[in-house]
Amino acid sequence: MEANKVSKNGKSIVLDNGLELTYCEFGEENSEVVLSGALYFHTFTPVLEELAKRYHVYGVVMRTGGEGTELNADGSVNWGRQWGKEMFEFAKAMGIQKFHYVGKCHGTIPGWYMIKEHPEMLDTFCSFYMAPHLCPRNSQQWIEIPKKEGPMGMLKRTLRKQENIPLKIAEVQSLGASAAGGPEVGAPELESGKYGDTPELIWDSLEDCERDMKSIKTPVLFVFGTEDILFHDYYDSNLKAIQIIPRAKTVLLQGERHLMEMDCPDRMASEASFFIDESRKNY
């Protein structure tokens, strides 16, 4: 169990293939299930707690190393597919047949895997900003800003409420190397890191990805912060995704930045809950 990766209610489960997954659980008294994946659950935990007021919520830690069964042609682990496969196996092991998936940034990757491989299990998919990248990248701000302004300059760009900066620093410091693996401020990179913001790598080609996106039947919600650097870095891809996914809904939160789980966790949960309610209507 990777106990340091969850701040509350940490548990673990050993899958049939012998892999151990760490997770946290909230809202056991509720019947409707929400799954959420992340590299760790510390500053993201308040979002789960808000969702748990209505749903039975599982936060599943996405592994960043060790053995994998989802391999690329060169034998390396395709961590995007691996994260998704393990989310699927987790749901099966817990006896969950249908669920809503809520993810942010790298945490959306298992949702896209489920969209591709097991859409019959998804009631809805709430993606906080991340869409597959079908277009060339518009800019490299996420890469360039830390080089020019350093980690602290980058951190200031990702938080609307600057008073939350010490909380994020404390989180990264407490996790140490465990904070690696995704596009998080101040976190070191692992091999799995390149899969953290590239959901399109779940597919064999961009053409296959685009074809599947045009035929999605699962209700999909995108929530973007207008000041999120990655929203602008991949602007054309984001715009294309919201145009081609049938009946997708998009919410733009003016002024919100990348770490909105720290700035407005209640609003993230509210947007997801409202969308879940809307998905039951015949629009």
QUINORKA-V927428 format. One record per helix or strand. SS is the DSSP state (@ for helix, = for strand). FROM is the first residue (numbers start at 1). LEN is the number of residues. If there is no record, write none. Layout:
<<SS	FROM	LEN> <SS	FROM	LEN>>
This chain:
<<@	3	3> <=	6	1> <=	10	5> <=	20	7> <=	33	6> <=	41	1> <@	45	7> <=	56	6> <=	71	1> <=	77	1> <@	79	15> <=	99	6> <@	105	13> <@	119	3> <=	122	7> <@	141	18> <@	162	18> <@	191	5> <@	199	4> <@	206	8> <=	219	7> <@	229	5> <@	235	10> <=	249	5> <@	260	4> <@	265	14>>
